[in-house]
C-alpha cells in the first residue's frame, strides 16, 4: 500500500466548506456547463496566464510594483484579473496570483526573481527544515480573499477560477531552491527518505487547501490545481508519492460543489492518475491530442486544452487550422474547455488571443 493521508484531514468538513451565501448562480455560463460535462451553447475558452505580461495594460499597471506585492493588493489583483476578460471576451477569469503566494503568506522566505522565477532563500532538505515549514492561516491570505470578493462583484456573468499549486510542485521549489530541470534533490529525498517526503507534502497539501478554501469562501466559482512539474515523474512514483496529497487537496474542497480542474505539464502518462486524484476536469497539454486523452481516460471525461502556446506565433492560417483541429478533437469528450497546453508566453500579441477566442466561439 502507498501512503494514505490522515482521513481526518480529508473527510472532515469545516464550517467554511458549505457554499457561501454570496456564491453566484451562473446558470448560463458555458465554462461551468462544460466543466459539468454538459453541452453549452458554445465551446468555452480561457487561457492560462491570460492575465499578465502579454497585455500592455498589465505592464503599465505593474510598473514599479513587485510581483508578490501585486498579488497581495486587492484592487490591483482584481484589476489585473479583469483585464483579459475585457480585452479578449474569455469565458472565465483566472485569479491573478502565483503558486508561491500561500508559501510567502505563511512566512517562508521566498521571492519571485524576474527572469528566473520563485527562489527560496534556504532550500528545505532535512527534518528540521521540513518541520519549520509553517502552516497557513486563512487570515494570512485575507488580502487575496478581499480581491476575490471585489472580482465577484465586478465580473458579472463571468465565472472566476481560483487556483493553488499542487503539493509536488510546491515541494520541488522548496527542495531545489528554485526552478529545476531535473528535480534531482526532490527525487532523491522522495526515494531516500519517503517518510520525510510525505511529511513535507502533507504540510504543503494543508497550505494549498487553506488557500483554496479562502478563495472559495470569498466566492470563487471553480478551482484549478496546478502540478506544473508532475510530468517529471513516472506513473508509479506519482501514484505513490504525489497522488495521495493532491487527492487530499481536491477532496478538501469537494463540499463546495464547484468544478475542480487538475493540470500539469508533460503529464500525458499521468492523465488517469491525475483524474483519480479527484479531478472533475483534466487539463491536457499539447503533447497528447484531446481525443487520445479521452481514450486514455476510458472514453468518458471532461478535458481542458490544448493548443501549443508556441503556435500563437505561427501566423493565422496555421493557427486557425490548429484551433479547428483541437475543437474537433474535443468533441470526443463529455465536455471540452478550450485552452492552451500551458501558459500564454509574454511576447504574444494580444490581438492573436482575441482572434482565437472569436474563432472558438464561432465553432
N, C-alpha and C positions, 0 to 999 in steps of 0.2 A: 504493500500500500504506500502511496505517496503521502506527502504532508497534507494534513487536514487542519484548516484553521479552526480556532475555538468556535463552537457552534453558537455560543452566546454572542460572539461578535457578529455573526452572520444573520442569525434569525431573530434576535430581539429587535422589535421595532420601537423606535423612540417616539415621543410625542410629536416630534417635528416631521415624522415620515408621512403623516396624513396630509393629503393635498391641502395647501394653504387656502384660506378663504379667498385670497386675492388671485388665485390661479385663473387665467383667462380660459374661456371656451372658444377655440378657434376651429369651429366645425368645417369651415370652407378651406382650410389650409391644405394645399396639395402636398407639402412636405410631410405633415403629420399623417395624412391619409396614406401616402406611400409607405411611410415608416410602419404603419399598422398592417401593411400587406393588402391595402385596398387599391382600387384603380381610380386615381384622381383625374380631374378634368384635363390636366397636362402633366408631363414629366417635370417634377420639381428639380431645381438646380440651386446649389450654393457651392462656394469654393473654400477649401481650407486655406487659411491665410488671406482671405479676401479683404480683411481689414489690415492695412499695413503699408509697407514701403512702396508698393506699386502705385499708390494713389498720391498725387501731388498735394491734395488737401491734407492728407495724413502727414506728409513730410513737413508741411508748413506748420501744422499744429504741434508737432513734436520738436520743433526747433528749440534746442537748449534744454530739453527735458529728457532725463534718463529713462530708459525703457521701463524699469521696475517702478520708478516714480509715477509714470503714466498709468501703470496697471493698478495703482492704489489711489488714483484720483477719480472719484465717482463721475464727475462731469466729463473729464477727458476720456475715460474709458467708454462712457456711454456714447459720446460724440464719435469716437473712432469706430465703434461697433456699428453705428448708424450709417457711416459714410458709404460703404459699398451697397447697402440696401437702397439708398437714394440714387446712387450712380448707376448701378447695374440692374436693379429690379429683381434681385435674387429672391428665392422663396423662403429663406431662413437667414437669420443673423447668427453669427458665432461670437460669443463674448470675447472682447479684446483682453487677452491675458497671456500668461506663459505658464508652462508646466512647472516651473520652479517657484511660482508665486506663493503657493502654500508653504514651501520649504523656507522661503525668505520670511514669510509672516510668522512662522513658528519660532524663528530666531537663529536659523542656520546662516553662517557667513558664506553667502553665495551671491554672485553678481552676474549680469549678462554683459559680456565684453564684446563691443562691436567687432564684427569680422571673425569672431571665434565662437560665441555662444555662451551658455552657462558655464561658469568657472567656480569651483569650490575651493575655499581658502585652505582647508585641511581635509584631504580625502579620508573617507570612512572605511577603514580596513581591519579593525581589530575589535575585540569585545568592548573595550572601554569607549571607543568611538561610536559603536552601534548603540550602546546604552545611553550615550549622551545625546542622541538624536531626540529632540523634544517633540512631543505630540502637539497637534494643532488644536487650538480652542476656537470656537466659532467667532468669538468677539475679535480675534486677531485678523479675520478677513471681513470685518464689518464694513469696511470701506468698499470692498468689492461687492458685497451684498447691496450696498446703497446704490452702486452703479447699476446692478441688475434691476433694482426697483425703478430707477429712472427709465431704463430701457423698456420695461413692461408698460410704463405709462406712455412712451413715445413711439413704440413700434407699430401700433395699430394692429392690423391683422397678420403681421409677420411674426412667426414664432422665433424664440430665442433659444439657441443651443448653448448650454453651459458645458464646461469641459474640465478635465483633470488629466494629468499624466498618470499612466499605469505604474504599479509598483516596480516592475522590472526596469523600465526606462529611468525612473527617478533614482533607483538604486545604482544603475550604471553611471549616471552623472556623479553621484556621491562617491562611489568607489574609485572611479577613474580620475576624478577631479575635474572633469570637463568632457567635451565630446571625444569619442574614441572610434577608431576604425575597426579594431579587433576585439575590444571589450575583454582584454586578456586578464586584467585584475578582477573583473567581475566574474568571469567564468572560473577563474582559479579559486576564488573564495567560495563560489557556489558549490563546486565539487569537493574542495578540500575541507571546507567547514560548513556542511549543509545546515547544521542547527543554527549557526550564527547567521547564515544567509536567510533562513526562514524568520529569524527574529527581526532582522532588518526589514525584510519585505513585508512582514506583518505590521511593523510600525508605519511603513510608508503607505500601506493599504488603509490604515486608520486615518492618516493625514489626508489622502485623496478622498476618502469617504466624507470626512468632515467638510472638506472644501466643496464637494459636490452638493452635500445637503444644504450648506449655506446658500448656494446658488438656487437650489430648488425651493428652499423656504422663501426666498425673495421673489420667486415667480418664474424661473426658467422653465421652458416648455419641453425640453429634451436635453439629453446629455451625451457627450462623446468622451470615451476613454481612449486616450492616445497612448499606444505602446509603440512608440516610434522605432525602437531598436530591437523589438522582439524577433524580427527576421534574422537576426544573428544566431538564433538558437535552432537546434533540431527539435522535431516534434516531441521526442521523448523527454528532452530536457525542459521544454516548455511545459508539458503536462505535469512533470514532477516538481519543478522549481518555481513556476510562474503562474500557471492557471489557478491554483488554489487562492492566491492572493488577489488576482484580478476578479475571480468569482466572488470573493468577499466584498469587494467594492461594488460590483454590479448587483449582487443580492441586497446589499445595504441600501440601495436606492429603489428597489423594486416596488416598495409600498407607495411610491409617488404616482405610479401608473403612467409614467412618461416613457417615450422611446429611448432605448439605450443603444448607442452606436459604439462599436468596438473597432478600432482601426490600428493597423501597423504597416510598416514599410517592408517589402520583401517577404511578406508572410503568406505567400501562396500555398506553402506546405503546411501552414498552421490554421487555415481557414476553419476547419471543423473544430479544432481545439479552441479557437477563439470564440466561435459560436457557442460551444459547450460551456464556456465560462459564464454565459448568461446574457449574450447579446441578442437584442431584437433585430438589429441591423448590422450586417457585417461589411465593413469597409474593405474594398479591394483595390490594391494598387494597380499600376498599368501593366504589370508583367503577366497577369492572368486575364484572359477575356471573361467578360461577365457571364456568358452562357456556360463557359467551362467552370467558373466559380460556382455557379448554381448546381451544375452536375456534381461537383465535389461535395457540395453541401446536401446532397441527397435528393436534388430535384425540387426542393421547396426551400425558399429563402427570400429574405429582403436584403438587397445589396445596395451599396453606395459606391460610386466611382464612374469611370476610372481613366480619364484622359491623361496621357503623359504630359506633365506641365511643360516639358521642352517643346512640344508641338505647338504651343501658343506662339512660337517664333517662326513657324514653318510657312506662313503665307495662308491666305484664306482658302484657296482651293483644297489644299491638303487638310487644313483644319476642319473645314466643312465635311469632308468625306469621313474623317475620323469621328466627328461628333455624331454623324448619322449612323455610322457603324456601331458605336457604343450604345446609342439609344435603341437600335435594333436588337443588339445582343442582350440588352437589359430587359427586353420583353419576355425572356425566359424565366425571369424572377417573379415571385409573387408581388413584389414591389421594387421599384428602382428609383433611387435618388441620384441624379447626375451630379458628378463632382470630378475633381482632378484625382489622379492617383497619389498625389502628395500636395504640398502647398504651392500657392502662387509664388513664382520667382520675382525678386524685387524689380527687375527691369522690364517686366511685361507691360505693354501698352494697355492702359485701362480700356480703351475702345475695343480691343480684341475680346476682352472678357464680356463686355456688354453685348457684343455681337453674338458670342456663344450663347449667352442667356436667351437672346431673342430667337436664335435658331432652335434651341432645345424646346422652348415654349411653342414654337410653330409646328414641331413634330408631334 
